[in-house]
């Protein structure tokens, strides 16, 4: 297609190339002389057909006008009229006076033909210029279109690792696994977990192996694709279990180039916030464009949250309300995600003087709650306090949330939030520091 377009452009440039000036002069003189010579040969007594029915030599300036325009029509007419003047003076033409009418007529219609040709040449040049402009814009549009298409494709490939996709993935994770039957890593929960990993990592051949009291199980409890049983001495699998971290051929291949003998592409351990290993996701095949650090990071984060949910189902109720235990559980996971993956999370504490103010602000907060936000009442009644955990939220997001909450409170009470509650904020970092921060307002241990 590109070769065809190049040939068309080359042909168009060749056809639009004007004849050189010397060729125009030579052709004008030769054609005009040829018509005069033919008239002298065919009709020696009247070579200019002054007494004939049609002045045939006048075709010379007419043709030159149509071919090269007004100026060369004028040149050809002057040559023809010059030859007529010489013939009249020498007595070679059968007239008693110079034929001014004939001369003027030849001059007029040849110049009209030349002007006609020049007019349409100017119109064609305008159209060609307009066409060239449109061609340039079309090429720019085509380049921009393909650049946008490539950028869109790359954006789709990277979308799985973006923060908005991570938020949606975690929200879907809590919605689906929370309704699974049974406690612990069962075939039903393992199947749900594997489907979520497939959705966000495009896994093609993978399986989930549980960890028992005797070590890694021999058979998977959930699989996708043509997954065959693993070797117990697979280096990637052993490294992932030993280091309790995601391991792929991207890092293992460079470090153990000579010793690497594995059937796996990647191994993802299911480790909860307290470093308890409950299973391993073994991956043998996934699309190449998804096998990048951003997607692997997303899968590791999802695996950690999955392990936390499984362990949460096994735990016996502890002190405090269910809401407070859930808050502490999610806070530990947020601290781990911040430390291992650099994911931001924010904490906001509000303390009140009385229950009426507490109830009013709590209602506004729950109306503004997003899918991953965790709101709880602090266990201590002195002072009365509320805490909210904002996962995947940096300082700007925290400030934006407080502004929305302040606007909602003002709309309902016509008072700013700062008049109803004492506001404290911090970013999530180490578990011990967050625990001390909460304990200063009546919090209990998170571990």
N, C-alpha and C positions, 0 to 999 in steps of 0.2 A: 504493500500500500504506500509506503514511504517512497519507494523507487518510482512508482507510477506518478505520484505527486511531483517528484523532482523532475521527471521527464516532461510533465505538463508545464512546469514553471520554465524549464529550459526552452521548450518550443515557443511559449508565449514571449519570452524575452528575445528569441531569435526573430520572430515575426514582427515584433514592434520596433526592431532596430532600424532607424532611418538610413536611407542611402547616403553615401558620402557626397559632399558638395561637388567634387570634381566630376563624379559620375552624372550628377544632375545637369551640369553644364554641357558635358559631352553628349548626353542623350538628347538634350534640348536642341543643340546645334545639328546633330546628325539627323534627328527625326524631321526637323523643319527643312533641312536641305534635301532630305530624301523626298518629301512631298513636292517640293519645288522642282526637283530633278525629274520625278515621275510625270509631273504636269508638262515639263518641256519635252520629255520623250514621247508622251502620248499625244500631245497637242502642241506642236512647235509654234503654230501661228497664234495660239492664245494659251500660254502655259498657266496662267492664273485663273482661267475660266471666267473671264470678265463678261463674256457674251453667252455663256452657257446657262444651263438650267440650275446648276448648283456649284458654288465655289469650293471645289474639293481641296485645294491647298490649305483652306482655312481649318481643316481638321487637325493640322499640326499644332497650332496654339491651343486648340480645344483639348487635345489629348494631354499636352503638357500642363494645362491648367487643372485637368482632372487628376493628373498623376502627382504633380509637385506643387500646385497651388498658384496663387495670384502672381507672384513675382516671376516665376518661370513662364507663365502664360504671357505676361507682358514682354519678356525677353523674346519668346518665340514669335509673338506678333510683330515686334519691331524688326526681327530678322526678315520675316515674310514681307512686311511693308517696305523694308530697305531694298529687298530684291525687286519688289514691284516698282519702286522709284527708279532704280537703275535701269530696269527693263523699259520703263516709260521714257526715260531720257535718251536711251539708245535706240528707241523706236522698235523694240521687239514685241510690243503689245499693240493690238489693233484698236487704239482709242485716240481721240483727238485732244482730250484733256485728262488730267490726273483724276482717277476714280475715287474721289473723297468719300462718297457714300459707301462704296464697297469696303474701303479701308476702315471707316468708322464702324461699320457693322461687324467686320471681322474682329476688330479690337474690343468691341462691347461684349459680344457673346463669349469670346475667349476669356476675358477678364471676369465675366459673371461665373463662368465655369470654375475659374481659379478661386474666386471668393467663396463659391459654394463648397469647394473641397476644403478650404481653410476653416470654414465655419464648422463643418462636421468633424474635422480633425481636432478642433478645440473641444467640441462636445465629447469626443472619444477620450481625449486626455483627461477631462474632468471625471468621466466615468471610471477610467483606469485608476486615477488617483483615489477616488472613492472606494473602488474595489480593493486597492492595496491597503487602504486604511482598515477596511473591514477584515481583510485577510490577517493583518497584524493583530487586530483585536481578537479574531477567532483563534489565532495561535496562542495569544495570551490566555484566553479563556480556557482553551484545551489544556495548557500547562497547569493553570490553576486548578482546573477540575481534577486532573490526575493527581496533583499534589494533595488536594483535599481528600480524594479517595484513598490515597496511601495513608494520609494522616488519620483518616477515619478508621481504616483497617487496623492500624497500629494502636489507636485508642481503644478499639474493641478488644484487642489482644491484651492490653494492659489494664483493662477495666476491672478484671478479677482481683487486682491488687490494690485498687484505690480505696480510700477511707470510706466513701459512700457505699461501695460494694461490701466492704467489711462490716459496716453497720447493718446492712440488709442481711448479710449472711448470718451474723450472730442473732439478729431478731428472728430469722426463720429457724435457726437452730433451737432456740429456747421454746419456740412455739411447737415444733414438731416432736422433739425428744421428750418434752414435758408430758406428752400424752401417751408415751410408750408404756406397755404393760410390763410388770416385773421390775425387780431391783437389780442393779449391777449391769454388767456387760452381757446382755442376753442376745440371742439371734435377732430379735425384733429391733432392739436399740442399735445393734451393730449394723443392721441393714439400713436403718434411717441415717446413721452417721456416714455410712459409705455413700449413700445417695447424695447427701449434702456435699461431701468431698468431690464427688463426680460432677456435681452441678457447678461448683466454683473452681475446680481444678482440671476439669475435662479428663479425668482418669479413664483409661480404656481397659487396662487389665490390672486389677488390684484385689486385695483381700485384707480382712482384719483378723489377726490372731490374738486371742486373749492370753493374759499372763495368769497362770495358776500357781498353787503352792509349790509345784515341782518345776516351775519355769515356763518357758514358752510352750503353748499347746501344739500338738502335732498337726491338727487340722484347723483350718479357719472356720469361723462361725458366720462369715459373710464374704461373698466374693462377687466380682464382676468380670466378664470376659472369660477367655480360655486360660484361667489361672491354674497352674500346676503347683503341687506341693513344693515348699521351699526346702533347701538343704539347711540343716541345723548349724552348719559352720559357715554360712554365707557371711563374708566380711562386713558388708554394709549393715546387715541385720545385727550382727554382734556389736558393731561399733555404735549403732543407734541405741541398743539396749544398755550397753556399758556406759555411754556418755549421757544418756537420757536427753538426746537432742536429735533434731531432724538431720539425717545424713543422706546425701545424694552422690552420684558419680561425679558431679561437678567439683566437689572438694576432695573426695576420696581418690579420684583418678590421678590428680596431680601429686598427691602425697604418697600414694602407693602404686606407682605406675607398673612396677614389675610383679607385684604380689596380688593385684586385684583380680579376683576370679569370682564374679557374682552374676546372678541372674536378674538382679533387681536394678531398677532405675533410681529408686528412692525408698527410704524407710522412715516412717513418721511415728515416733512413740507417743502413746496416749498417757500423758503425765499430768497429774493434777497440781494444784497450787502448792501442795506440801511434798512434792517430789515423789509421789507414789505412782509406780508404773502399773497400769491395768491392762495394757494391750499394745499392739503394734500394727500400723497400717503398712503393708508391703505393696509397693507399686512397681509393676513391670513395664507398663506402657502408658504414655500420655502424649498429646500433640507437642511437637517440638517448640512451637511458638509460646506454649504455656510453661515450658520448662525453663523458667527464669526466676531470679531471686525474689521478685515481687510476688509471684504466684506461690512459690515455696513458703514465703513468709506468711501468706494468708492461710495456707494449709496448716502450718505449724500452730498458728493462733487458734484456728478452729479446733484442732486436735486437743489443745489445752483446755478449751472451754468444754469440749465434749467430755473429757476426763473429769472435769470438775462436776458436771451435771450427774455423771454416773456415781461419783463418790458422794455427792450430796444426797442421793437417794438412799445410800447405804447408812448414812450417819444417823445415830439416834438423836432425838431432840436434846438440845443443850439449854443453857440458861437464857432467859430473855424471850421475847416474842418471836414468832416465826418470821415476821418482817425484819426484825433486828438480826436474826441469824442469817437470813438471805443477804442482808446488807453487808455483814461482815464477810460472808463467803465471796461475794462479788468484789469486795474491796481488796481481798487478798489476791484474787486473780488480776485485778487492775494493777496492783503493785508489781506483780510478776510480769505482766505484759509491758509495763513501763520499763522495767529493768532489762528484760531480754529483747524486746522488739522496738523499744522507743515509742510506744503508743501513748499519747497523752490521756490523762484522766483528771477530772477536777472534783473537789469536795467543797460543799457549801454548808455552813452551820448557821442556824437561826435560833436564838434563845429569846424567850418571852417572859413577861411578868405575870401573865394570867392565861387561863385556858381559853378565854374568848378570843384573844388575839391569836393564840395558837391555832384554834379551829378555823378561823377566817383565812389565815395565810396557808394552812395545810390544804384547804379546799382549792385555793388558787394554784398551788403547786401541783396538785394532782391533775388539775385541768390542763396544765402546761406540760405534763409529763410526756416524754418521748419513749420509744419502745425499749431502749436499754437503760433508761434512768431508774435508779433505785432510791426510794424515799422511805425513811424510817423515823420513828420517834426515839430519841435518846432514852435509854433505860432509866436514868435518874430523873426524879421529879424536881430537883433543885439544882439548877434552874430547869424550867420546862424547855425542851429543845427539839429541833428538827434537824435532820441531816439528809443531804441528797448527794448521791454519787452520779457524776456525769461521765460515763465512759466515752473514749474517743473524742474528748472535748479539750481544747487548749485554753489558754488564758483569754483569748478573744471570744471564744465560744462561751466561756464562763461569764464574761462581762455582758455578752448579748443575752444570755439566759436571765441574769439578774435584772437587766433592763426590761425584758418582757414581763418578768414577775412584778417588778415595780409598777409598770403600766397597768397590769391586771389588778393589782391591789388599789392603785389610785382610782381606777374606774369604778371599783366596787365600794370603796370607803372614802374616797376623796382625800386620803392621807398617803404620804409616801411610805414605802416599806421600812425605811430607816426609823420612822417614828413608832412602828409597831414591834420591831425586833432588832436585836443586836446581830449584825452580820459578820461572819468570819469566813474566809476562803483560803484555800491552799491547793496546790497541785499535788497529785498523788506521786509518792516516790518510794521510800523504804517503809516496810510494814511497821517496824518498831516506832519510827517517827510519827507515822499516821496514828498508830495506836496511842502514843503519848498525847498527841494533839486532841484526840477524841476523849481520852481519859480525863483530861483537864476539865471537861464539861460533863463528867459523869459517865463516860464510855467504859466498856469492859474490854477484856482481852479479845483480840481477833483470831488468835491461834487456837 
